[in-house]
Amino acid sequence: MSKFILAIAGAAVALTAAPGGARTYVCTHWHDGVCISAHHVKGTPPPFATGYVFGQSYAYTPYSALPRPLVSYYNLDANSRYVYSNGYLYVVDPTTWAVTRVIDTFPH
């Protein structure tokens, strides 16, 4: 009986452990819509969540500077504001200045 309990405990630990090769990368530099430089992050969530307010005076990323594949894939439009930081693209409502979408720009 104790061997059975020990085996169940070992299986539970094995199932909760993260796979050794699982890594998360974020794009740090784009060229012609292609990620050419990325760095490893330790699976941290985006620093800003939906609802976070950047404010009117924040230095937003121009729509024209967004990579074209992202614009077409996520149906982004010129009427919103955007913040591109640490591999995440934040879509900001221009009337409330709050984040409406958080997009992880590095493909997994």
C-alpha positions as CSV (number, residue, x, y, z in Angstrom):
1,M,0.0,0.0,0.0
2,S,2.8,2.4,0.9
3,K,4.5,1.7,-2.5
4,F,1.2,2.6,-4.3
5,I,0.9,5.9,-2.4
6,L,4.6,6.7,-3.1
7,A,4.0,5.9,-6.8
8,I,1.0,8.2,-7.0
9,A,2.9,11.0,-5.3
10,G,5.8,10.6,-7.8
11,A,3.5,10.7,-10.7
12,A,1.9,13.8,-9.4
13,V,5.3,15.5,-9.1
14,A,6.2,14.4,-12.6
15,L,3.0,15.8,-14.1
16,T,3.3,19.2,-12.4
17,A,7.0,19.7,-13.4
18,A,7.6,21.9,-16.5
19,P,9.2,20.2,-19.4
20,G,13.0,20.7,-19.5
21,G,13.0,22.0,-23.1
22,A,10.1,24.4,-22.7
23,R,11.4,28.0,-23.2
24,T,9.6,31.2,-24.0
25,Y,11.2,33.8,-26.3
26,V,10.1,37.3,-27.2
27,C,11.0,39.2,-30.3
28,T,13.3,42.2,-29.7
29,H,13.9,43.3,-33.3
30,W,11.8,43.1,-36.5
31,H,12.9,43.6,-40.1
32,D,10.4,43.7,-42.9
33,G,7.8,42.0,-40.7
34,V,10.2,39.1,-39.7
35,C,11.5,38.6,-36.2
36,I,15.3,38.6,-36.5
37,S,16.4,38.9,-32.9
38,A,14.8,37.3,-29.8
39,H,15.7,36.7,-26.2
40,H,14.7,34.0,-23.7
41,V,12.3,35.0,-20.9
42,K,11.4,32.8,-17.9
43,G,7.7,32.5,-18.7
44,T,6.7,35.7,-17.0
45,P,3.3,37.1,-17.9
46,P,3.0,40.4,-19.7
47,P,3.8,43.4,-17.4
48,F,0.5,45.1,-18.3
49,A,-2.9,43.4,-18.4
50,T,-6.2,44.3,-20.1
51,G,-7.6,47.4,-18.4
52,Y,-4.3,49.0,-17.6
53,V,-4.4,52.7,-18.4
54,F,-1.2,54.1,-20.1
55,G,-2.6,57.6,-20.3
56,Q,-2.7,60.3,-22.9
57,S,0.9,61.5,-22.6
58,Y,2.5,58.0,-23.1
59,A,4.9,57.6,-26.0
60,Y,2.8,55.2,-28.2
61,T,4.2,53.1,-31.0
62,P,3.1,54.5,-34.4
63,Y,0.7,52.4,-36.4
64,S,3.1,52.6,-39.4
65,A,5.9,51.1,-37.3
66,L,4.0,47.9,-36.6
67,P,5.1,44.8,-38.5
68,R,2.7,44.3,-41.4
69,P,2.1,40.5,-40.7
70,L,0.9,41.5,-37.2
71,V,-1.4,44.2,-38.6
72,S,-3.0,41.8,-41.1
73,Y,-3.2,38.7,-38.8
74,Y,-4.7,40.6,-35.8
75,N,-6.8,43.0,-37.9
76,L,-5.2,46.1,-36.3
77,D,-6.4,49.5,-37.5
78,A,-5.0,53.0,-37.5
79,N,-7.7,54.3,-35.1
80,S,-6.3,52.5,-32.0
81,R,-3.1,53.3,-30.1
82,Y,-0.4,50.7,-29.7
83,V,2.4,50.0,-27.2
84,Y,5.1,47.5,-28.3
85,S,7.2,46.5,-25.4
86,N,9.2,43.4,-24.5
87,G,7.6,41.2,-27.1
88,Y,4.1,42.2,-26.3
89,L,1.8,44.4,-28.3
90,Y,-0.8,46.3,-26.3
91,V,-3.8,47.6,-28.1
92,V,-5.1,50.7,-26.4
93,D,-8.5,52.4,-26.7
94,P,-7.9,56.0,-27.7
95,T,-10.9,57.3,-25.8
96,T,-10.2,55.6,-22.4
97,W,-6.4,55.0,-22.8
98,A,-6.9,51.5,-21.4
99,V,-5.5,48.3,-22.8
100,T,-8.1,46.3,-24.7
101,R,-5.9,43.5,-26.0
102,V,-2.5,42.0,-25.2
103,I,-0.8,40.2,-28.0
104,D,2.3,38.0,-27.6
105,T,4.2,38.8,-30.8
106,F,6.6,35.9,-30.7
107,P,5.2,32.7,-32.4
108,H,5.2,29.6,-30.1
